[in-house]
Amino acid sequence: MNTMPKVRLKHIRTMTFAYWMSVISGLFGIFFGLVFSFFSYLTFRPRHDFYYIFLWIVGTPGVFAVIGLLAGLTSAIIYNAFVERRGGMFFEFEDNASKAELPPPPPNF
């Protein structure tokens, strides 16, 4: 039986995690900002022209990034506090390359 290596996550770097959560949230914000601006343009076209489009495209990624930053900071702090008492998350990794059959040994001359 092939045993899988187990790894325990004992600590999350708070600012690094929050930074990456903010970047990912900002990317989602760009997508949602484009979608919302399109619908805003279709709905409010005669009254407000491109004002709402600009607000959605610029404002949504900013709001999403700030929310992602705060959520990342909060979750990393809570996880690190929880790990001190409970021990952390376990991850199991499987190496698929080790399941391959080895080639036959070279002939002896």
C-alpha positions in Angstrom: 0.0 0.0 0.0 1.3 3.4 -1.0 1.1 5.9 1.9 0.3 9.5 1.0 2.4 12.2 2.7 0.4 14.2 5.2 1.1 17.9 5.7 -0.3 20.1 8.5 -0.9 23.8 7.9 0.1 25.4 11.2 0.3 29.1 10.3 -1.0 31.5 7.6 1.0 34.7 6.9 -1.7 37.2 7.5 -0.7 40.0 5.1 0.3 37.6 2.3 -3.1 35.8 2.5 -5.0 39.1 2.7 -3.1 40.5 -0.3 -3.9 37.5 -2.4 -7.6 37.5 -1.3 -7.7 41.1 -2.2 -6.2 40.5 -5.7 -8.6 37.6 -6.4 -11.6 39.6 -5.2 -10.5 42.6 -7.3 -10.4 40.4 -10.4 -13.9 39.1 -9.7 -14.9 42.8 -9.2 -13.6 43.6 -12.7 -15.8 40.9 -14.1 -18.9 41.8 -12.1 -18.3 45.6 -12.8 -18.3 44.9 -16.5 -21.5 42.9 -16.2 -23.2 45.4 -13.9 -22.2 48.3 -16.1 -23.6 46.6 -19.2 -27.0 46.1 -17.4 -26.8 49.6 -16.0 -26.3 51.0 -19.5 -29.2 49.1 -20.8 -31.5 50.2 -18.0 -30.5 53.9 -17.4 -29.2 54.8 -20.9 -31.6 57.7 -21.6 -31.1 59.4 -18.2 -27.5 59.1 -17.0 -25.4 58.2 -20.1 -22.0 56.8 -19.1 -21.9 57.9 -15.5 -23.2 54.6 -14.1 -20.9 52.6 -16.4 -17.9 54.5 -15.0 -19.1 53.9 -11.4 -19.6 50.2 -11.9 -16.3 49.6 -13.8 -14.2 51.6 -11.3 -16.1 51.2 -8.1 -17.0 47.5 -8.1 -13.4 46.2 -8.3 -12.3 48.6 -5.6 -15.2 47.6 -3.3 -14.6 43.9 -3.9 -10.8 44.3 -3.3 -11.4 46.1 0.1 -13.9 43.5 1.1 -11.4 40.7 0.1 -8.7 42.4 2.1 -10.8 42.6 5.2 -12.1 39.1 4.8 -8.5 37.8 4.3 -7.2 39.6 7.3 -10.1 38.4 9.5 -10.0 34.8 8.3 -6.2 34.5 8.7 -6.2 35.9 12.2 -9.1 33.6 13.2 -7.4 30.6 11.6 -4.1 31.3 13.4 -5.8 31.7 16.7 -7.8 28.5 16.1 -4.6 26.6 15.1 -2.9 27.3 18.5 -5.7 25.4 20.2 -6.7 22.7 17.8 -3.6 21.9 15.7 -4.3 23.0 12.1 -5.6 21.4 8.9 -4.2 18.3 7.4 -3.6 17.9 3.7 -2.8 14.6 2.0 -0.8 14.6 -1.2 -0.7 11.8 -3.7 2.2 11.3 -6.2 0.7 9.8 -9.3 4.2 9.4 -10.9 5.1 6.8 -8.3 2.4 4.5 -9.6 4.0 4.1 -13.0 5.7 0.8 -13.7 9.5 1.0 -13.8 11.2 -0.1 -17.1 13.1 -3.4 -17.0 16.7 -3.2 -15.9 19.4 -3.1 -18.5 20.9 -6.4 -19.6 24.2 -7.6 -17.9 27.1 -8.0 -20.4 
